[in-house]
């Protein structure tokens, strides 16, 4: 197996994806911004299971920092890129502060460009690669109080579908995984019992349930899947 880069890998869905890909035999390059203890714990867990992990600390929204951290990938083109890093700054549109709008767009959508472009260049030279981007049901149907987050995630879906059309001929497959309510730090303060009533499966999902779909899309079993949006939401459509 080759290299799998996972952004926002220290916690939540990103961590689950890093662990799953590590178990699948990939050398995991795990990005994180500030959670050093969590990142070291992830690395230790992957290595304890017999895998390999390299930690990369940088802000995905900082173009120069991303370029410096990834360097020249031509000699070691990643097999897999998982675009997972993201933030929320919720609020109604009319009262939303400009910094809350632009910070979410830059982190969630700008980071996609910052990371994906250099990785895609290396993949195109190798004529092989898998790009899996984490979106959200909010990006498919909108969500009250999340216009910034929904806009960023909708942009990720469209950008990923465009890449799938542009680079499929080079055996580069690009897909989206769109989670619903997943039990992570990001949803810890939500009223789970109440919200679960709207979910046909009547529960929040687990990060590992998302990660297994990501692993599938990274595998040879998904060799004819590109431009897809796979919902992992327990049947919830917002």
N, C-alpha and C positions, 0 to 999 in steps of 0.2 A: 504494500500500500504506500501511497505517497503522502504529501502534506495536506492537512486540512486546516484552514484558517477559520477561526470562530471569533467574531467581534462580540464584545460585551459578555465574555465567557465566565466571569468570576461568580455570577449568581444566576438564579432563576432558570429560564429556558436556555440561555446561553451555556450555562454550566452543564445542564443535562445534555445538550447537544455535544459539548466537548467530551464528556464522559462516554457517550454512546459511540462517537466516532473513534475515540481512543480504544474502546473495546473492539471496534471493527478492524483495528490494525493500522489506523492512520497515525502519523506523527502530527500531533495537535499543536498548532501555534495559537495560543490562547491570548486574545487581547483583553485588556482591562484598563480602566482609567485611574482609579484611586484605591480600589479595594485590595490592597496588597496581601493582607492576611487570607482573604478568601481565594485569591489567585494562587498563593502558595499551597493552600489546602487542596485546591483542584489539581495542581501539578503533582502533589504527593499521592493523591488518590489514583490518578492515571498511571503513575509510575509503579505504585504498589500492585496494580493489576497487570503489570508487565508491559505497559505502553510507554510512549515517549511524549513529552510535552515541553514546549518552549514558551515562556511567558513574554508577552510584548506589551509594555505599558505605554499607551499613548491615547490622546483624545481623538476619536474618529472624526470629529468635526473640524479638526485642525489640519488643513491640507499639507502644510510643511512637516508637521509632526508625523503624519502618516507616511509620507515619502521617506523621511529619515529612518523610521522604524522598519519599514518593509525593505528598503534598499532595492538593489537590482535582483529581480527574481528570475532572470533569464536562465541561470544555471540550476535553479531549483523551483520550477513552475509548480504552484499548488495544484493538486488534483481537485480540491473542493474549497469553496468559499461559502461560509455561512454568515450572511449579513443579519446580525441579531441586535446589535446595540441600539438602544432607543430610550427616550425619556417622555414623560408627560408633564404638562403644565396646564391643568384643566381650568376652565372658566367659560362663562357665557361670552359669546362673540363681542357684544357691545361693550362689555366691561373688561375685555382681555387687554392686558398691557402689551405694547409692541415687543418688549423683550421676551414675553412668554410665547408669542407667536413665532418670532424669528429663531429663538433658541431651539424650539421643537423642530422647526423645518430644517435648520442647519444640522442638528444632531441626527435626526431620523432620515432625512432625505439627502442633505449635503454629504453626510458621511458615506452614503451609498456610492456616490460618485468618487469621493476621495479614495476609498478602499477598492472598489470594484475596477476602476480603470487600470491601475497598475497590475492588478491580478489578472485581469482579462487580457492585457498585453502579453503577459507571460503564457497564459493558456493558449492564446492564438498562435504563438510560435510553436507550442507543443502540439497544437491541433487536438486538444483534449481538455475537458474540464467540466465541472459541475458548479453552478452557482445557485444557492438556495437562499432566498430572502424571506425574512419573517415580516409579515404584514399584520393585519388585524381585521376583525369583523367591522371595526369602526371605519376602516378604509374602504369597505365594500358598501356600507349602507349609511355611513354617518352616525354620529352619536351626540346627543345633547351635552353641551359642555366640553366637547372635544373637537371643535372645528379645526384647530391647529394639528392635533394628532391625526384626525381623520384625513386631512389634506395630505399630510406627509406620508401616511400609509397607502393612500390611493395613488400617490405619485410613485411609490415603490412598486406597486403592482404594474402600472403602465410602463415604467422603465424596464422592469424585468421582462415583460412580454416583448418589448422592443428589442432587447438584447437577444432573446430567444430567436426572433426573426432574423436578426443581423448575423448571428454567429453559429446557427445550427449547422450550416454547411461545413463548419470546421470542427464538428463533434463537440461543441460546447453547449451544454444543456442548461437552461435557466428556468427556474420554477419558483413559485411562491407558496409558502405555508402560512395560512391565515388562522391564527388561534382565536378562540373566544375567551371566556373567562378561565384563566389558568391560575392555580394557587401558587403565587410568588409574592415577593416583597411588594411588587407594584399593586397587587390587589388585596393586600393584607387588611387594609382598613375598609374595604367594601363590605356591605351587608350580605354575606354569602348566602345565608339561609333564605333571605327574601329574593335575591336575584336568581337563585337556583330554580325558583318556581317557573321562570320563563324559559328554562332550558329543558328540552325533552328528556334528557338523561338525568335531570334533577340534581346536578352537582357541578362543581368546578372541575376542570381537568387538572392533570398533573403535568409538570414540566417534562417528565419522561415520556408521556404520551405524545407530546409534540416532537420530542427528540427522535423517537422511533420513525416518524414520518420523514424527518430530515435525513436520517440514516438510509431509509429506503431510496430517497431521491439521489443520494450520493452513491448508491450501489449500482451494479450492472443490471439488477432487476428492473431499474427504471430507464433502461437504455433507449426507449422510444417515447419518453415523457419529456416534453419541453413546452414552455409557455403556459403551463398549468397553474391554477390556483387551487390548492387543496385545503379545504376547511377542516380544522380540528377544533370543533366548537360544541360538541354534544348535541348538535341539531339546532343551535341558536342561529337565527338570522335577524340582524338588527336593521 
